[in-house]
């Protein structure tokens, strides 16, 4: 398994817009494309409380490339993203890392 760690740093005051987009649109569209999430978190204490952190689970980088490419051009996703950003951009930065579990990890 490969875990993709994604961290969205939102612009001040825009985290509720991002959370609503995930809750009301993105997760359903991911399900349609077979994209699996392993959890979402907001930052209670840390560098920024404007962050949304989550993990996606992939069998391989090839699976990620195929499914994420289809998601990104899905007309429903494009419409939801555009609607959520009608008052301006939501994110200041998005980072992504691909992680593999160690032999001693409780998550495989």
C-alpha positions as CSV (number, residue, x, y, z in Angstrom):
1,X,0.0,0.0,0.0
2,X,1.0,3.6,-0.6
3,X,-0.4,6.4,1.5
4,X,-0.6,9.9,0.1
5,X,-0.4,12.6,2.7
6,X,-2.0,15.8,1.5
7,X,-2.0,19.1,3.4
8,X,-4.1,22.0,2.3
9,X,-3.2,25.4,3.9
10,X,-6.2,27.6,3.3
11,X,-6.3,31.3,3.2
12,X,-7.5,32.9,6.4
13,X,-11.2,32.4,6.9
14,X,-11.5,29.9,4.0
15,X,-11.2,26.6,5.9
16,X,-15.0,26.2,6.3
17,X,-15.3,26.5,2.5
18,X,-12.8,23.7,1.9
19,X,-14.4,21.5,4.5
20,X,-17.9,22.0,2.9
21,X,-16.5,21.2,-0.5
22,X,-15.0,17.9,0.7
23,X,-18.1,17.0,2.8
24,X,-20.7,17.9,0.2
25,X,-19.0,17.1,-3.1
26,X,-15.4,15.7,-3.2
27,X,-15.9,12.5,-1.2
28,X,-18.9,11.5,-3.3
29,X,-17.0,12.1,-6.5
30,X,-14.0,10.2,-5.2
31,X,-16.2,7.3,-4.4
32,X,-17.4,7.3,-8.0
33,X,-13.8,7.1,-9.2
34,X,-12.7,4.5,-6.6
35,X,-10.5,6.8,-4.6
36,X,-10.2,5.7,-0.9
37,X,-9.5,8.1,1.9
38,X,-7.9,7.0,5.2
39,X,-8.9,10.0,7.4
40,X,-9.1,13.8,7.6
41,X,-7.9,16.1,10.3
42,X,-7.9,19.8,11.1
43,X,-5.1,21.3,13.1
44,X,-6.0,22.0,16.7
45,X,-2.5,23.0,17.9
46,X,0.3,23.5,15.5
47,X,1.9,25.8,12.9
48,X,-1.4,26.8,11.3
49,X,-5.1,26.2,12.2
50,X,-5.9,26.9,8.6
51,X,-4.8,23.4,7.6
52,X,-6.7,20.4,6.4
53,X,-4.6,17.2,6.5
54,X,-5.7,13.9,5.0
55,X,-4.5,10.5,3.7
56,X,-5.5,8.7,0.5
57,X,-4.7,5.0,0.1
58,X,-3.4,3.5,-3.2
59,X,-2.3,0.1,-4.3
60,X,0.3,1.7,-6.6
61,X,1.5,5.0,-8.1
62,X,0.0,3.8,-11.4
63,X,-3.5,3.4,-9.7
64,X,-3.1,6.9,-8.2
65,X,-2.2,8.4,-11.6
66,X,-5.1,6.7,-13.4
67,X,-7.8,7.5,-10.8
68,X,-6.7,11.0,-9.8
69,X,-6.4,12.0,-13.5
70,X,-10.0,10.9,-14.1
71,X,-11.2,12.8,-11.0
72,X,-9.5,16.0,-12.0
73,X,-11.3,16.2,-15.3
74,X,-14.7,15.1,-13.9
75,X,-17.2,17.8,-14.9
76,X,-19.0,17.4,-11.5
77,X,-15.7,18.0,-9.7
78,X,-14.8,21.0,-11.8
79,X,-18.3,22.6,-11.2
80,X,-18.0,22.0,-7.4
81,X,-14.5,23.5,-7.3
82,X,-15.5,26.5,-9.3
83,X,-18.6,27.1,-7.2
84,X,-16.7,26.8,-4.0
85,X,-14.1,29.4,-5.2
86,X,-16.7,31.9,-6.7
87,X,-15.7,34.3,-4.0
88,X,-12.0,33.8,-4.5
89,X,-9.3,31.1,-4.0
90,X,-9.5,28.8,-1.0
91,X,-6.0,27.4,-0.7
92,X,-2.7,29.2,-0.2
93,X,-0.8,26.0,-0.7
94,X,-1.3,22.3,-1.2
95,X,1.4,19.7,-0.5
96,X,1.5,16.0,-1.3
97,X,3.8,13.2,-0.2
98,X,3.7,9.5,-1.0
99,X,4.5,7.3,2.0
100,X,5.2,3.6,2.4
101,X,4.8,1.8,5.7
102,X,7.9,0.5,7.5
103,X,8.2,-3.2,8.4
104,X,7.2,-2.2,12.0
105,X,4.3,0.1,11.2
106,X,0.9,-0.8,12.7
107,X,-0.6,0.4,9.4
108,X,0.3,-1.7,6.4
